[in-house]
Each structure stands twice: as structure tokens, then as C-alpha cells.
Amino acid sequence: CARAETLGQDRGLKTATGRDDAHREQYDIAMARGVGQIAMLSELTVPLVKVGGLVLMTKGQRADEELAQAKQALHLLHAAHAGTVETPTGKVVVIEKLRRTPRVYPRRDGEPKRAPLGIPKK
């Protein structure tokens, strides 16, 4: 994450978090690389987009499995799977925000990764 911030700053870009009211529900589109499960990435990105906005996630071959696991998370975040686009190297999963995200999301740092929404603990 620090590396991404440094690269972004070098290019004049700013980072945003869903808990920061200045960025919450301000964007039409958010993008996320496939660095985590869809449930986790959704919790971190859906709060940033406006109602009707999209989250685009680059994913690998397990995208369909992760989508099935993320069903409850998407419901809690008031979002839905809007489609999947096949690419030469994997897939782009598209999530649409249906309603405002409850204020409790995203949870505090580390929680989305440690205990992804809707995925039973092993």
C-alpha cells in the first residue's frame, strides 16, 4: 500500500479511503487489482463510489468461486455483481452499488482481510 501511495504521489494522484468522509460516495468508478478476495476488496472500494457507480476488480481464474463467497458481503454493502469481462490474462469483475453503503463499512484497518464479510471463519 505504501508503494502504491508513493507511485501515485509521483504521478500527482491522491489515495482515498472509504472511511474518509471527503471521499465516501464521491466517485463514479473505483478500480482494484486482484490482491485479495472479492468480499474484502468490495468492503474497501464500494463505500467510495456513488449509488449507481461501479467497482472494477481484476481477478484470476478463481473469480467465479470468489463471487459466490462474496454474495453476502455484496448484500451487506448494498451492491451486486453486474458482470464479468474475460481478458487475455484473467477476468474483470464488475460490481454495481445499488444503495448507500451503511456507515459501519469499511470496518477498521485489518478487519476486512482478517474476517471478510459473509465468509465463515475456518
N, C-alpha and C positions, 0 to 999 in steps of 0.2 A: 504494500500500500504506500509506503514512504517513497519507493522508487517511482510509482505511478504519479504521485504528487510532484516529485522533482521533475519528471519528464513533462508533466502538464504545465508547471510553472515556467519551464524553459521555453514553452511554446505560447505562453500567455493565457493558458487555460486555468480555470478555477475548479476545485473539487467541491462537492456538496454532499451533505448527509441528510437522511430523511428526518432526523430529529431537529434539525436546524429550521426554525420557522421561516427564515428568509428563503429557503429552498423548497420547503414542503409544498407539493402540488403546484409547482411553478413551470413544469416542463412538458412539452408535447411528447417527447421521446427520451427514454433512458436506454443506455446500452451497457451490457455486462458480458465480459468474457466468461467462458465456461470454467471458472476457477472454484466452483462449489456447486452444491446441489441446487436444483431449481427452487425448492422451498426456501432455502437460505437466501439465494440471490433475489427472489421475489420480495422477501421481507425487507431487504436493504434498498431495493430500487422502486417498488410500486409507490411508496409514500412520496417520491419525488415528482411523479407525473400527475398531470391534471386528470380529472374524470374524462374518460374517452381517450386518454393518452396511451401510448404503447411502451412496453419494455421489450427490447430485443436481446436475446441471450444466445451467444454462440456455444454450441454444445457438440458433444461427440455422439458415438453410437448408442449410448445409454439414455438418450434424451427421452424416448418414449417411456422407459421404466421410471425415470425421474419425474416425468409429468404425472404418471399415475400416483406416485408417492406424494406429489405436491398438491393434489386435489383439495385436501382440507385446508392447506395453507392459503391457496388462492381464494377459497371461500371466505376465510377469516379476514383476508386483506381486501375483499370486495373486488376481486379481479378474476379473469377467466382466460383460458388458453384460446387464442384467436387464430392459431395456425402454426404450421411448421414448414419452413422452406429448406429443401435439400440443397446442399452446396457440394462442391467437389471434395471438400475436406471434412464435412460433418453436416450439422443442421443449425438453423437459426430458429429458435423457439420464440414465438410472438405472444406476449401476454397483454391483454387489454384491461385497463382499470375501469370498472363499472360504476363504482360509487366512491365517496370519500373514504380513505383508509382510517380506521379507528386510531385515535391518538396514542394508544398503547404500543403501536408498532412504528418503527422497529424497536425491539427490546434493547436493553443496554448492551454495550460492546461485549462481544464474545458469545452472547446467548444464541443468536441465530445459527451460528456454526456448531456450538456445543449441543443444542437441542432444537433442530429445525422444526418449524411449525408443522403439526399434523403427522409427524413421523415418529412412530413408537420408539422408545429407547430400547437399545439392545441389551 
